[in-house]
Amino acid sequence: MKIAIIGLPKSGKTTIFNALTRGKAEVSPYSSSLKPNIGIAKVPDGRLSVLETISRPRKTTPAEVSYVDIAGSLKNIDGQEEIKGELQNYLSTADALIEVVRTFEDDNLPHPQGSIDFKRDIATLDLEIAFSDLAIIERKLQKLERNLKGARTSERDSYIKEQVLLRKIKLNLENEIPIRQQDLGSEEIKALSNYQFLTAKPMLLILNIGEEQIEETSQLESELKALYPQFTAVALCGKLEMELTQLSEAEAGEFRQSMGLTVPALNQIIDLSYQLLGFISFFTTGTDESKAWTIPHGTVAPKAAGKIHSDIERGFIRAEVISFPDLEQCGNLAEARKKGLLRMEGKDYVVQDGDVINFLFNV
């Protein structure tokens, strides 16, 4: 899973990046570099600890989330500079976007617009993202127009169909309806998949609050959800969360408790990201390794096997499957087999969250 973090300058998006990746990227409002920060977060999952106890593997490998902190704003505040090609590539290949908007006050870090107004900032960011998609659409429509002039009869229908679809989503974007909210059929969504439009991506909104606002977290989140029902939204203090990642787990836990905080930002954002994208985890386990794998909900067994290796998908025969709760209750696979809880599933089996699977294949 790859997630790109965006936000206006001085919104604290690099601070959020550090909090999510336990990173130490330079937090500076004055950097002129457009080089993004890239980091990996291990997905916390207590089920792996149980599998360690059961299988005694030599290695345990959690699932991972890759975060990309996009430097600067998507466009300069004056609106004159388009998204750089390299940054556009990072954005377009992301599975989802995190939009960081500040509400914290800091006299040493004045807001570029001179005041704190999260509604204005969300509108500005959404407009920048829409402009990026509109620019792509405009270039493609111009190309289609040129292609149609010299197109063979067999090509014209395809070009015209694409032209109609692009004009449809362009009109909606101009009316401030992002692609993810447009009424599109499955075939239209499939046709647009190669474009990797930014407004088509799932969006997680993070309100970056100050320490003095922590007691208002629930109220702020309720307000966000009422104002922006189209977003998954959460409020957290990026600065505090970043500082806590530099402490031991015990120290951080004690501090969280004293502040009335329960779940670390990393765990909270990963859980929300999985929900937003419709992702689940399945496990493989043995004496060599216990490992978590991330797949979209609704994935059939051969496709899940392909996540491990293409040869396993190609030579898929069947899958030995047990749910995690059943395995935990039995204590080991031998006992689960005795109780008939280890079942054989074929090519049409839809993998469920928490399934522990052994794939049988032949190539």
C-alpha positions in Angstrom: 0.0 0.0 0.0 1.4 3.4 -1.0 0.0 6.6 0.3 1.0 10.2 -0.7 0.9 13.0 1.9 -0.1 16.4 0.5 -0.8 19.8 2.1 -0.1 23.5 1.9 3.3 24.8 3.0 3.6 25.0 6.8 0.7 22.6 7.3 3.0 20.1 9.2 2.8 17.3 6.6 6.4 16.3 7.1 5.8 16.2 10.8 2.9 13.8 10.1 5.2 11.8 7.8 7.7 11.4 10.6 5.0 10.4 13.1 3.8 7.7 10.7 7.2 6.3 9.7 9.2 7.0 12.9 11.3 9.0 10.5 13.6 11.9 11.1 13.0 13.9 7.9 14.0 17.6 8.3 11.0 19.6 9.4 11.6 23.0 7.8 9.2 25.5 6.4 11.9 27.2 4.3 13.2 24.2 2.2 13.4 25.0 -1.5 13.9 21.3 -2.4 11.1 19.5 -4.2 12.6 16.1 -3.3 10.0 14.0 -1.5 10.5 12.1 1.7 9.9 8.4 1.4 9.4 6.0 4.3 8.0 2.7 5.3 5.8 1.9 8.2 5.3 -1.6 9.6 1.7 -2.5 10.1 1.0 -3.3 13.7 -0.9 -6.6 14.0 -1.2 -8.5 17.2 -2.2 -11.7 15.2 1.4 -12.0 14.1 2.5 -12.4 17.7 0.1 -15.3 18.2 1.4 -16.9 15.0 5.0 -16.5 16.4 3.9 -18.5 19.5 2.3 -21.2 17.4 4.8 -21.7 14.6 8.1 -20.5 16.2 9.3 -19.1 12.9 12.8 -17.9 12.3 11.4 -14.6 11.0 8.2 -12.6 11.3 7.3 -10.1 8.6 4.5 -7.6 9.1 2.7 -5.9 6.2 4.1 -2.5 5.1 2.8 0.8 4.1 4.9 3.2 2.0 4.4 6.9 2.7 5.6 9.6 0.3 5.7 13.2 1.7 5.2 15.5 -1.3 7.4 18.5 -0.8 5.8 22.0 -1.2 2.3 22.6 -2.4 0.8 21.0 -5.5 0.9 24.4 -7.0 2.6 27.6 -5.8 0.3 29.8 -3.7 0.1 32.2 -6.6 -1.2 29.4 -8.8 1.3 29.8 -11.6 3.4 26.6 -11.3 2.0 23.2 -12.2 2.8 20.0 -10.4 6.4 18.9 -11.2 6.7 15.8 -13.4 8.5 13.7 -10.7 6.0 14.7 -8.0 3.1 14.0 -10.3 4.5 10.5 -10.8 4.6 9.9 -7.0 1.1 11.1 -6.7 -0.4 9.2 -9.6 1.0 5.9 -8.5 -0.3 6.2 -4.9 -3.2 4.1 -3.8 -4.6 6.9 -1.7 -3.9 10.5 -0.6 -3.6 12.0 2.8 -4.5 15.7 2.9 -3.0 17.5 5.9 -4.6 20.7 7.0 -3.5 22.7 10.0 -5.4 24.2 12.9 -2.5 24.6 15.2 -1.2 28.1 16.1 2.5 28.9 16.0 3.9 32.4 16.0 7.2 31.1 14.7 5.4 29.4 11.8 2.9 31.9 10.4 0.3 30.5 7.9 1.1 31.5 4.3 -2.3 33.0 4.0 -1.9 35.0 7.3 -4.6 33.2 9.3 -5.7 29.7 10.3 -8.8 28.6 8.4 -9.1 24.9 7.7 -12.2 25.2 5.5 -10.3 27.7 3.2 -7.3 25.4 3.1 -9.3 22.3 2.3 -11.0 24.2 -0.6 -7.6 25.4 -1.8 -6.1 21.9 -1.8 -9.1 20.4 -3.5 -9.0 23.0 -6.2 -5.3 22.3 -6.8 -5.9 18.6 -7.2 -8.8 19.3 -9.6 -6.6 21.6 -11.7 -4.1 18.8 -12.0 -6.8 16.4 -13.4 -8.2 19.1 -15.7 -4.8 19.8 -17.2 -4.4 16.1 -18.0 -7.9 15.9 -19.5 -7.3 19.0 -21.6 -4.1 17.6 -23.1 -5.8 14.2 -23.8 -8.8 15.9 -25.5 -6.5 17.9 -27.7 -4.7 14.7 -28.7 -7.9 12.9 -29.4 -9.1 15.7 -31.6 -5.9 15.4 -33.6 -6.2 11.6 -33.8 -9.8 11.8 -35.0 -8.8 13.9 -38.0 -6.8 11.1 -39.5 -8.4 8.1 -37.8 -9.6 5.0 -39.7 -13.2 4.0 -39.4 -12.4 1.2 -37.1 -10.6 3.6 -34.7 -13.2 6.4 -34.6 -15.7 4.7 -32.3 -13.1 4.1 -29.6 -11.8 7.7 -29.8 -15.2 9.2 -29.7 -16.2 7.1 -26.7 -13.2 8.2 -24.8 -13.8 11.8 -25.8 -17.4 11.7 -24.5 -16.3 10.2 -21.2 -13.5 12.8 -20.7 -15.8 15.7 -21.5 -18.3 14.3 -19.0 -15.8 14.1 -16.1 -14.3 17.5 -17.1 -17.7 19.2 -16.8 -18.2 17.6 -13.3 -14.7 18.7 -12.2 -15.4 22.2 -13.3 -18.6 22.0 -11.1 -16.4 21.0 -8.2 -17.3 17.3 -8.2 -14.2 15.1 -7.8 -14.1 11.9 -9.9 -14.4 9.7 -6.8 -17.9 11.3 -6.3 -19.1 11.2 -9.9 -21.8 8.8 -11.0 -19.7 6.5 -13.2 -20.4 3.0 -14.4 -17.9 0.1 -13.9 -16.8 0.3 -17.5 -16.2 4.0 -17.3 -14.2 3.6 -14.1 -12.1 0.8 -15.8 -11.6 3.1 -18.8 -10.2 5.9 -16.6 -7.9 3.6 -14.5 -4.9 4.2 -16.8 -5.0 7.9 -16.2 -4.5 7.7 -12.4 -6.5 10.9 -11.8 -5.9 12.4 -8.4 -9.5 13.2 -7.6 -10.4 9.6 -8.3 -8.2 8.4 -5.4 -9.5 7.7 -1.9 -8.8 10.6 0.4 -8.0 10.7 4.1 -8.2 14.1 5.7 -5.9 14.8 8.7 -6.6 17.9 10.8 -3.2 18.8 12.3 -4.1 20.2 15.7 -2.1 21.8 18.5 -1.5 20.3 21.9 -3.9 22.7 23.5 -6.7 21.3 21.2 -6.3 17.6 22.1 -9.2 17.7 24.5 -11.3 19.0 21.5 -10.4 16.1 19.3 -13.8 14.4 19.3 -15.6 17.6 18.7 -13.3 18.6 15.8 -13.7 15.2 14.2 -17.5 15.4 14.5 -17.4 18.8 12.8 -15.2 17.5 10.0 -17.4 14.6 9.3 -20.5 16.8 9.3 -18.8 19.3 6.9 -17.0 16.8 4.7 -19.0 13.5 4.7 -17.2 12.6 1.5 -13.9 12.2 3.4 -12.6 9.9 6.0 -11.3 12.4 8.6 -9.3 12.4 11.8 -7.8 15.1 14.0 -4.4 14.5 15.7 -1.4 16.5 17.0 1.4 15.8 14.5 4.1 17.4 16.6 3.3 15.4 19.7 2.9 12.2 17.8 6.3 12.7 16.1 8.0 13.3 19.5 6.4 10.2 21.0 7.8 8.0 18.3 11.3 8.9 19.6 10.4 7.4 23.0 10.3 3.8 24.1 6.9 2.1 23.8 6.6 2.0 27.6 7.4 5.7 27.9 5.2 6.7 25.0 2.3 4.6 26.5 2.6 6.4 29.8 2.7 9.8 28.2 -0.4 9.0 26.0 -2.3 7.9 29.1 -1.5 11.1 30.9 -2.7 13.1 27.9 -5.9 11.1 27.5 -4.7 9.6 24.2 -5.4 5.9 23.4 -4.2 4.8 20.0 -0.9 5.9 18.4 -1.3 8.0 15.2 0.5 5.2 13.2 -2.1 2.6 14.2 -5.0 4.9 13.8 -4.0 6.1 10.3 -3.2 2.6 9.1 -6.5 1.2 10.3 -8.4 4.1 8.6 -6.3 3.6 5.4 -7.2 -0.1 5.3 -10.9 0.8 5.7 -10.7 3.5 3.1 -9.1 1.3 0.5 -11.0 -1.8 1.4 -7.8 -3.8 2.1 -7.5 -6.9 4.3 -4.7 -9.1 5.6 -4.1 -12.8 5.3 -1.2 -14.8 6.7 1.2 -17.5 5.8 3.1 -19.2 8.6 5.6 -21.9 9.2 9.0 -22.6 10.8 10.8 -20.4 8.3 8.5 -17.3 8.4 5.2 -15.9 9.5 4.1 -13.1 7.2 1.2 -10.8 6.7 0.0 -10.0 3.2 -2.2 -7.1 2.1 -4.9 -7.6 -0.5 -8.1 -5.9 -1.6 -11.3 -7.2 -0.1 -12.9 -9.7 -2.5 -9.7 -11.2 -3.8 -9.9 -14.8 -4.8 -7.4 -17.4 -3.7 -5.3 -17.6 -6.8 -4.9 -13.8 -6.9 -3.9 -13.8 -3.3 -1.4 -16.5 -4.0 0.0 -14.3 -6.8 0.8 -11.7 -4.1 3.4 -14.2 -2.8 4.7 -15.3 -6.2 3.4 -15.4 -9.8 4.4 -19.1 -10.0 2.0 -19.9 -7.1 -0.8 -18.2 -8.9 0.0 -19.8 -12.2 0.2 -23.3 -10.8 -2.5 -22.9 -8.2 -4.2 -26.2 -7.2 -6.0 -25.4 -4.0 -5.6 -23.6 -0.7 -5.5 -25.0 2.9 -7.3 -22.3 4.9 -8.1 -21.7 8.6 -9.5 -18.6 10.1 -7.1 -16.9 12.6 -9.6 -17.2 15.6 -9.9 -21.0 14.9 -6.2 -21.4 14.8 -5.6 -19.4 17.9 -8.2 -21.5 19.8 -6.7 -24.8 18.6 -3.1 -23.7 19.4 -1.6 -25.5 16.3 -2.4 -26.7 12.8 -2.3 -30.4 13.8 -5.1 -29.8 16.4 -7.1 -27.7 13.9 -6.8 -30.5 11.3 -8.1 -33.1 13.9 -11.1 -30.8 14.6 -11.8 -30.4 10.8 -11.2 -26.7 11.0 -8.4 -26.7 8.3 -10.4 -26.8 5.1 -9.6 -27.0 1.4 -10.7 -24.2 -0.9 -10.6 -23.9 -4.6 -10.0 -21.2 -7.2 -13.3 -19.4 -6.5 -12.7 -19.0 -2.8 -12.7 -15.3 -1.7 -10.0 -14.8 0.9 -11.2 -13.3 4.2 -9.4 -11.0 6.6 -7.3 -13.1 9.1 -7.2 -16.2 7.0 -4.1 -18.3 7.5 -3.3 -20.0 4.2 -1.0 -22.6 2.8 -1.2 -22.6 -1.0 -0.7 -25.9 -2.9 0.6 -25.4 -6.5 2.4 -27.1 -9.3 4.5 -25.5 -12.0 
